[in-house]
């Protein structure tokens, strides 16, 4: 395992057995994956594909039947390693009577973060996830999207080197989704490694450097998104400033020169981009929250063995 590698999985296999120890389900079968420092890696697949089982083995919540997991240079069961990981589960089970400020303070205490530093991080995270106005309301009164923001802040309270996000944009509106995606890219740029799962493939395409697709516990495809999605037998040109007549004439010339059918279309925004443009009119851009993100990247070097 090199210093650039944060997750290394080799020949990982997990078999669930019944009461009589008979094999019932092969949840993960001979999985090999590597995640590098500062990379956003997407783990994709339909329900029952082995994603959640893999994450539970990475977190030390399940033991592999066979194979090897190396996480930040150690085994997933190493307590010191767990302190360097942030985790956002698909369903955040937050104490309904605690406020976001109290919730973050509680998790900071579990990591042994000194009181003054815990308060500083709490206020910065509340601002970053846009919960300052609701910081003293009980979490039990929150919508799913607001509770998701609390869960994300909780996953960042220990300034993790590795962030594991299970459906990070679930329950968020388009603005919140965009902000979370921007934050993920900013954290990765600062050196945080991120493993994420999502059923929202458009979000995955926006944020991930590489993806792996699982089906029935078996790795079906893995690689850089640009490489996986590229159509090798087609080329697209974009030329600005052409009117309809000029575009039609150019298309006829290309068809004549190449002897091939040339399709003509027009560049378009994604619906997400258009929606954000519309709702941002007359609204001041709130980018300063993300200027606080560098504090997440300031961490002490782990003690040398």
C-alpha positions in Angstrom: 0.0 0.0 0.0 1.5 3.3 -1.1 1.3 6.6 0.8 -1.1 7.8 -1.9 -3.6 5.0 -1.2 -6.2 5.4 1.5 -8.4 2.3 0.8 -7.0 -1.0 -0.6 -9.4 -3.9 -1.0 -8.0 -7.3 -2.2 -10.1 -10.4 -3.0 -12.8 -9.3 -0.5 -15.6 -11.8 0.0 -18.6 -11.8 2.4 -20.9 -14.7 2.8 -23.9 -14.6 5.1 -25.0 -17.8 6.7 -28.1 -19.1 8.4 -28.5 -20.5 11.9 -27.0 -23.8 10.9 -23.9 -22.0 9.3 -25.1 -22.9 5.8 -24.2 -20.2 3.1 -27.3 -18.3 2.2 -26.1 -15.1 0.3 -22.8 -14.2 -1.2 -23.1 -10.4 -0.7 -19.6 -9.5 -1.9 -17.5 -11.8 -4.1 -13.8 -11.3 -4.9 -13.8 -7.5 -4.8 -10.7 -5.6 -5.6 -10.6 -1.8 -5.3 -8.2 1.0 -4.6 -9.0 4.6 -3.6 -6.4 7.3 -3.7 -5.8 10.4 -1.5 -7.9 13.4 -2.6 -10.1 11.3 -4.8 -13.9 11.1 -5.0 -14.8 7.5 -5.6 -18.3 6.4 -6.4 -19.6 3.0 -5.4 -22.6 2.3 -7.5 -25.1 -0.5 -8.0 -28.7 -1.5 -7.7 -30.3 -2.5 -4.3 -28.7 -5.7 -3.1 -25.5 -5.3 -5.1 -23.2 -5.3 -2.0 -22.5 -1.6 -1.6 -23.8 -1.4 2.0 -22.0 -4.6 3.0 -18.8 -3.3 1.6 -19.1 0.0 3.6 -19.9 -1.9 6.8 -16.7 -4.0 6.3 -14.7 -0.8 5.7 -16.0 0.6 8.9 -15.3 -2.6 10.9 -19.0 -3.3 11.5 -18.8 -6.6 9.6 -16.0 -9.0 9.3 -15.0 -10.3 5.9 -15.4 -14.0 5.1 -12.0 -13.8 3.3 -9.8 -11.2 1.7 -8.0 -8.1 2.9 -8.9 -4.5 3.7 -6.2 -1.9 4.3 -7.6 1.5 5.5 -5.3 4.4 6.0 -2.5 2.0 6.5 -4.2 -0.2 9.0 -7.1 -2.7 9.6 -10.7 -1.3 9.8 -10.9 -2.5 13.4 -8.0 -0.2 14.5 -9.5 2.4 16.8 -6.9 5.0 15.9 -7.9 4.7 12.2 -11.6 5.1 13.1 -10.8 8.6 14.6 -9.5 9.7 11.1 -12.8 8.7 9.3 -16.0 10.6 8.9 -19.2 8.7 8.1 -22.6 9.8 6.9 -25.1 6.8 6.9 -28.0 6.7 4.5 -30.3 7.2 7.5 -29.0 9.5 10.2 -30.4 8.5 13.6 -30.1 11.8 15.4 -31.3 12.4 19.0 -34.6 14.2 18.4 -34.4 16.3 21.6 -30.9 17.7 20.9 -30.3 20.8 18.8 -27.8 20.8 16.0 -25.3 22.7 18.2 -25.7 20.2 21.0 -25.5 17.3 18.5 -22.2 18.5 17.2 -20.9 19.2 20.7 -21.8 15.6 21.7 -20.0 14.1 18.7 -17.0 16.3 19.3 -16.8 15.0 22.9 -16.8 11.4 21.6 -13.6 12.3 19.6 -12.0 13.9 22.6 -11.9 17.3 21.0 -11.1 20.1 23.6 -14.1 22.2 24.5 -12.8 25.5 22.9 -11.9 23.8 19.6 -15.2 21.9 19.6 -17.2 25.1 19.9 -15.1 26.7 17.1 -15.7 23.8 14.8 -19.4 23.6 15.7 -20.0 27.2 14.7 -18.1 26.9 11.5 -19.9 23.7 10.5 -23.3 25.2 11.3 -22.6 28.1 9.0 -21.2 25.8 6.3 -24.3 23.7 6.2 -26.6 26.7 6.5 -28.1 25.8 9.9 -27.1 28.9 11.9 -30.7 30.1 12.1 -31.9 26.7 13.3 -28.9 25.9 15.5 -31.0 25.9 18.7 -34.1 24.1 17.5 -34.6 20.4 18.4 -33.6 18.1 15.5 -36.8 16.2 15.9 -38.6 19.2 14.4 -36.5 19.2 11.2 -37.4 18.2 7.7 -35.4 15.3 6.2 -33.2 17.8 4.2 -32.3 19.8 7.4 -31.6 16.6 9.3 -29.3 15.6 6.4 -27.3 18.8 6.9 -26.9 18.0 10.6 -25.6 14.5 9.6 -23.1 15.9 7.2 -21.8 18.4 9.7 -21.5 15.5 12.3 -19.4 13.5 9.7 -17.0 16.5 9.4 -16.6 17.4 13.1 -13.3 15.4 13.5 -11.7 16.8 10.3 -11.5 13.4 8.7 -8.9 12.3 6.2 -11.4 9.8 4.7 -15.1 10.6 4.3 -17.6 7.9 3.6 -20.9 9.2 2.4 -23.9 7.0 1.9 -26.5 8.8 -0.3 -25.2 12.3 0.7 -27.8 14.3 -1.2 -30.8 12.3 -0.2 -33.7 14.5 0.9 -32.0 17.8 -0.2 -33.5 20.3 -2.5 -31.6 21.3 -5.7 -29.9 24.2 -3.9 -28.8 22.1 -1.0 -27.7 19.3 -3.4 -25.5 21.7 -5.3 -23.9 23.1 -2.2 -23.1 19.5 -0.9 -21.6 18.6 -4.2 -19.5 21.8 -4.3 -18.3 21.1 -0.7 -17.3 17.5 -1.6 -15.2 18.7 -4.5 -13.6 21.4 -2.3 -12.7 18.9 0.4 -11.2 16.5 -2.2 -9.2 19.4 -3.7 -7.8 19.9 -0.2 -6.7 16.2 0.1 -9.7 14.6 1.8 -10.5 11.2 0.2 -14.2 10.5 -0.3 -16.1 7.3 -0.9 -19.7 7.9 -1.8 -22.7 5.8 -2.8 -25.7 7.2 -4.6 -28.7 6.2 -6.7 -28.7 9.6 -8.3 -26.3 9.0 -11.1 -26.3 12.6 -12.3 -24.9 13.7 -8.9 -22.3 10.9 -9.1 -21.3 12.1 -12.6 -20.9 15.6 -11.3 -18.6 14.8 -8.3 -16.7 11.5 -8.8 -13.3 11.0 -10.4 -13.8 7.3 -10.6 -16.6 4.8 -10.1 -17.1 1.1 -9.5 -20.3 -0.6 -10.5 -21.4 -3.7 -8.4 -24.1 -6.2 -9.2 -24.9 -9.1 -7.0 -21.7 -8.6 -5.1 -19.5 -8.8 -8.2 -17.5 -5.8 -9.7 -18.8 -5.3 -13.2 -17.0 -2.1 -14.2 -14.5 0.3 -12.8 -12.6 3.4 -14.0 -12.6 7.1 -14.6 -16.0 8.5 -15.6 -14.7 10.2 -18.7 -13.2 7.0 -19.9 -16.3 4.9 -19.2 -18.8 7.2 -20.8 -16.8 8.2 -23.9 -18.2 7.0 -27.2 -15.2 6.0 -29.2 -16.9 6.1 -32.6 -18.2 9.7 -32.5 -16.8 13.2 -32.3 -18.7 16.4 -31.4 -17.7 19.9 -32.5 -19.1 23.1 -31.0 -18.9 26.3 -33.1 -20.2 29.5 -31.7 -22.0 32.3 -33.7 -23.5 30.2 -36.5 -27.0 31.0 -37.6 -29.4 28.3 -39.0 -28.5 28.8 -42.6 -24.7 28.7 -42.0 -25.0 25.6 -39.7 -27.1 23.8 -42.4 -24.5 24.6 -45.0 -21.6 23.4 -42.9 -23.4 20.2 -42.1 -24.0 19.5 -45.8 -20.3 20.1 -46.5 -19.2 17.7 -43.7 -21.6 15.0 -45.0 -20.2 15.5 -48.5 -16.6 15.4 -47.3 -16.9 12.4 -44.9 -19.7 10.4 -46.6 -21.3 10.1 -43.2 -24.5 11.3 -41.6 -23.8 14.4 -39.5 -26.3 15.2 -36.7 -26.9 18.8 -35.7 -28.0 19.8 -32.2 -27.6 22.8 -29.8 -25.8 22.9 -26.5 -28.1 23.1 -23.5 -27.9 23.6 -19.8 -28.8 20.8 -17.5 -32.1 21.3 -15.7 -30.2 21.6 -12.4 -28.1 24.5 -13.8 -31.2 26.3 -15.2 -33.1 25.9 -12.0 -30.2 27.3 -10.0 -29.9 30.3 -12.4 -33.6 31.1 -12.0 -33.8 30.9 -8.2 -30.5 32.8 -7.8 -31.9 35.9 -9.5 -32.1 38.7 -6.9 -30.4 36.5 -4.3 -27.0 37.3 -3.1 -24.5 34.4 -3.7 -23.8 32.7 -0.5 -20.4 31.4 -1.2 -18.7 32.7 1.9 -19.8 29.6 3.8 -17.4 27.5 1.8 -14.5 29.8 2.6 -14.6 28.1 6.0 -13.9 24.7 4.5 -10.1 25.0 4.8 -10.4 24.6 8.6 -11.4 21.0 7.8 -8.1 20.4 6.1 -6.0 21.7 8.9 -5.0 18.6 11.0 -2.2 17.4 13.1 0.1 14.8 11.6 -0.7 11.4 13.1 2.0 10.2 15.5 4.7 8.1 14.0 5.0 4.5 15.2 
